[in-house]
Amino acid sequence: MGGEGAADAGASSRACRAALHRALGDERRLAVVDALRLSDRTPGELAELTGLGSNLLAFHLGVLEEVGLIERTASEGDARRRYVRLRLAAVTELGPVPGLVADDVLFVCTHNAARSQLAAALWERATGRRAGSAGQQPAPAVHPLAVATAERHGIDLSAARPQGYGAVVTAPDLVVSVCDRAREAGPPFPAPTLHWSVPDPIEGGPEEFEAAYLELAARIDLLAASVTTAA
């Protein structure tokens, strides 16, 4: 009985992998996935980056969604806007993307109270290099659940303080928005941008903060492996 169960599980896994390989065997779908490797995108951005018309893009997105590579989510800022993103397992499976050069990375969210603070701390731990974080409307303090979540993972945010964009001293050469509102408001820095549509944990509890932390950690690991310094 146990042997049959293991065989069924193995066959199911192989079928899933075969479907994944078939989906990525089309160079247009591979172009879509490549465009999503480091940044979430709107369908309009994907159409511009890949040169696909809206109907053809919708077809290929449907195929990628069916095999579990991508998901589509509504913006937390403007519900009419949709973001396409790789599923977390796909982010970690596909590996680094060469070619990015950045010495000063800035992570932004609206209030600089949770996601951007966690992202900057994770970047520093992963790379050994300083990172900045800021927000359009900085909160009075870092959210206590962000501090507690970081502490569980060996990161000290007890001295961190939210700051606005005007307090950023060093001009960043890469800006990563980790909330939809910050991305849609447009961070005022003349630097390349990436966007991660990470759900806001503020209205939730420890589980939501843990989920945000884990997603940020996976994305940071990929970004750290993809970025080189100019020096």
C-alpha positions as CSV (number, residue, x, y, z in Angstrom):
1,M,0.0,0.0,0.0
2,G,2.8,2.4,1.0
3,G,4.7,1.5,-2.2
4,E,1.7,2.3,-4.3
5,G,1.2,5.6,-2.6
6,A,4.9,6.6,-3.3
7,A,4.6,5.5,-6.9
8,D,1.4,7.6,-7.4
9,A,3.1,10.6,-5.8
10,G,6.2,10.1,-8.0
11,A,4.0,9.9,-11.1
12,S,2.1,13.0,-10.1
13,S,5.4,14.9,-9.6
14,R,6.7,13.8,-13.0
15,A,3.5,14.9,-14.7
16,C,3.7,18.3,-13.0
17,R,7.3,18.7,-14.1
18,A,6.5,17.6,-17.6
19,A,3.7,20.2,-17.8
20,L,6.1,22.8,-16.5
21,H,8.7,22.0,-19.1
22,R,6.1,22.1,-21.9
23,A,4.9,25.5,-20.8
24,L,8.5,26.8,-20.8
25,G,9.3,25.2,-24.1
26,D,7.5,28.1,-25.9
27,E,10.0,31.0,-26.2
28,R,7.2,33.6,-25.9
29,R,6.2,32.1,-22.5
30,L,9.8,31.9,-21.5
31,A,10.1,35.6,-22.4
32,V,7.2,36.3,-20.0
33,V,8.8,34.3,-17.2
34,D,12.1,36.1,-17.8
35,A,10.4,39.5,-17.4
36,L,9.0,38.4,-14.1
37,R,12.2,36.9,-12.6
38,L,13.1,39.9,-10.5
39,S,10.0,42.1,-10.7
40,D,6.3,41.8,-10.7
41,R,4.7,43.4,-13.7
42,T,1.3,44.7,-14.9
43,P,0.0,43.1,-18.1
44,G,0.7,46.3,-20.0
45,E,4.3,46.2,-18.9
46,L,4.6,42.6,-20.0
47,A,3.1,43.4,-23.4
48,E,5.6,46.1,-23.8
49,L,8.6,44.0,-22.7
50,T,7.7,40.9,-24.7
51,G,6.1,42.5,-27.8
52,L,3.0,40.3,-27.4
53,G,-0.5,41.6,-28.2
54,S,-3.1,41.6,-25.4
55,N,-5.0,38.5,-26.6
56,L,-1.8,36.5,-27.2
57,L,-0.4,37.6,-23.9
58,A,-3.6,36.6,-22.1
59,F,-3.4,33.1,-23.7
60,H,0.2,32.6,-22.6
61,L,-0.5,33.9,-19.1
62,G,-3.3,31.4,-18.8
63,V,-1.0,28.5,-19.7
64,L,1.6,29.7,-17.2
65,E,-1.1,30.1,-14.5
66,E,-2.5,26.6,-15.2
67,V,0.9,24.9,-14.5
68,G,1.4,27.0,-11.4
69,L,4.2,29.2,-12.5
70,I,2.4,32.6,-12.1
71,E,-0.4,34.2,-10.3
72,R,-2.4,37.4,-10.9
73,T,-3.3,39.7,-8.0
74,A,-5.2,42.9,-7.6
75,S,-3.3,45.9,-6.4
76,E,-3.7,46.9,-2.8
77,G,-3.6,50.5,-3.9
78,D,-5.8,50.6,-7.1
79,A,-8.0,47.6,-7.3
80,R,-8.5,48.1,-11.0
81,R,-4.8,47.4,-11.5
82,R,-3.5,43.8,-11.7
83,Y,0.0,42.5,-11.1
84,V,1.4,39.3,-12.6
85,R,4.0,37.6,-10.4
86,L,5.9,34.4,-10.3
87,R,4.8,32.0,-7.6
88,L,7.3,31.8,-4.7
89,A,8.4,28.3,-5.6
90,A,9.2,29.4,-9.2
91,V,11.2,32.3,-7.9
92,T,13.5,30.0,-6.0
93,E,13.6,27.3,-8.7
94,L,14.6,29.5,-11.6
95,G,17.8,30.9,-10.0
96,P,19.7,34.2,-10.4
97,V,19.4,36.6,-13.3
98,P,22.8,38.0,-14.3
99,G,23.5,41.6,-15.4
100,L,22.3,43.8,-12.6
101,V,24.9,46.2,-11.1
102,A,24.0,48.2,-7.9
103,D,26.0,49.5,-5.0
104,D,23.2,51.3,-3.2
105,V,19.9,49.6,-3.0
106,L,16.8,51.3,-1.5
107,F,13.7,49.4,-0.4
108,V,10.5,51.4,-0.2
109,C,6.9,51.0,1.0
110,T,4.3,53.5,2.0
111,H,4.9,53.8,5.7
112,N,8.4,52.2,6.0
113,A,7.1,50.4,9.0
114,A,7.3,46.7,8.0
115,R,8.0,45.3,4.6
116,S,10.7,47.7,3.5
117,Q,12.4,47.5,6.9
118,L,12.5,43.7,6.7
119,A,13.7,43.8,3.1
120,A,16.6,46.2,3.9
121,A,17.7,44.1,6.9
122,L,17.5,40.9,4.8
123,W,19.6,42.5,2.1
124,E,22.3,43.5,4.6
125,R,22.4,40.0,6.0
126,A,22.5,38.3,2.6
127,T,25.1,40.6,1.1
128,G,27.0,42.2,3.9
129,R,26.3,45.6,2.3
130,R,24.3,48.4,3.7
131,A,20.8,49.0,2.3
132,G,18.4,51.9,2.7
133,S,14.6,51.9,3.3
134,A,12.1,54.7,3.2
135,G,8.4,55.5,2.8
136,Q,6.2,58.1,1.2
137,Q,4.3,58.6,4.5
138,P,6.6,57.3,7.2
139,A,4.9,55.8,10.3
140,P,5.8,57.0,13.8
141,A,7.5,53.6,14.5
142,V,8.3,50.3,13.0
143,H,5.4,47.9,13.6
144,P,6.0,45.7,16.7
145,L,5.1,42.6,14.8
146,A,7.8,43.4,12.2
147,V,10.3,43.8,15.0
148,A,9.2,40.5,16.6
149,T,9.2,38.6,13.3
150,A,12.7,39.8,12.5
151,E,13.9,38.9,16.0
152,R,12.6,35.3,15.5
153,H,14.9,35.1,12.5
154,G,17.9,36.6,14.2
155,I,17.5,40.2,12.9
156,D,17.5,43.2,15.2
157,L,15.1,45.9,14.2
158,S,14.8,47.4,17.7
159,A,16.7,50.6,16.7
160,A,15.1,51.0,13.3
161,R,13.1,54.1,12.6
162,P,10.8,54.9,9.7
163,Q,12.0,57.7,7.4
164,G,10.6,59.6,4.4
165,Y,12.1,59.9,1.0
166,G,13.6,63.3,1.9
167,A,15.8,61.7,4.5
168,V,17.5,59.4,2.0
169,V,21.1,60.8,1.9
170,T,22.8,58.5,-0.7
171,A,21.2,58.5,-4.1
172,P,20.2,54.8,-4.8
173,D,21.2,53.1,-8.0
174,L,18.4,50.5,-7.6
175,V,15.0,51.0,-6.0
176,V,12.8,48.1,-5.0
177,S,9.2,48.8,-4.1
178,V,7.7,46.2,-1.8
179,C,4.1,47.5,-1.7
180,D,1.7,48.4,-4.5
181,R,0.9,51.9,-3.2
182,A,4.5,53.0,-3.2
183,R,5.1,51.6,-6.6
184,E,2.0,53.3,-8.0
185,A,2.9,56.7,-6.3
186,G,6.3,56.5,-8.0
187,P,9.4,56.7,-5.8
188,P,11.1,60.1,-6.6
189,F,14.5,58.6,-7.5
190,P,16.1,58.6,-10.9
191,A,17.2,54.9,-10.7
192,P,16.1,51.6,-12.1
193,T,13.2,50.1,-10.2
194,L,11.9,46.6,-9.4
195,H,8.5,45.9,-7.9
196,W,7.5,43.1,-5.5
197,S,3.8,43.0,-4.8
198,V,4.1,41.7,-1.2
199,P,0.7,41.6,0.7
200,D,0.5,44.1,3.5
201,P,0.7,42.3,6.8
202,I,-0.2,45.3,8.9
203,E,-3.9,44.4,9.4
204,G,-3.0,40.8,10.2
205,G,-1.2,39.0,12.9
206,P,2.0,37.0,13.3
207,E,1.2,34.6,10.5
208,E,0.8,37.4,8.0
209,F,4.1,39.0,9.1
210,E,5.8,35.6,8.9
211,A,4.5,35.1,5.3
212,A,5.7,38.5,4.3
213,Y,9.1,37.8,5.8
214,L,9.5,34.5,4.0
215,E,8.5,35.9,0.7
216,L,10.9,38.8,1.1
217,A,13.7,36.4,2.2
218,A,13.3,34.3,-1.0
219,R,13.2,37.3,-3.2
220,I,16.2,38.9,-1.5
221,D,18.2,35.7,-1.9
222,L,17.5,35.8,-5.7
223,L,18.3,39.5,-6.0
224,A,21.5,39.2,-4.0
225,A,22.6,36.4,-6.3
226,S,21.8,38.5,-9.4
227,V,23.4,41.9,-8.4
228,T,27.0,42.7,-8.6
229,T,28.7,45.9,-7.4
230,A,30.4,48.5,-9.7
231,A,33.5,48.4,-7.6
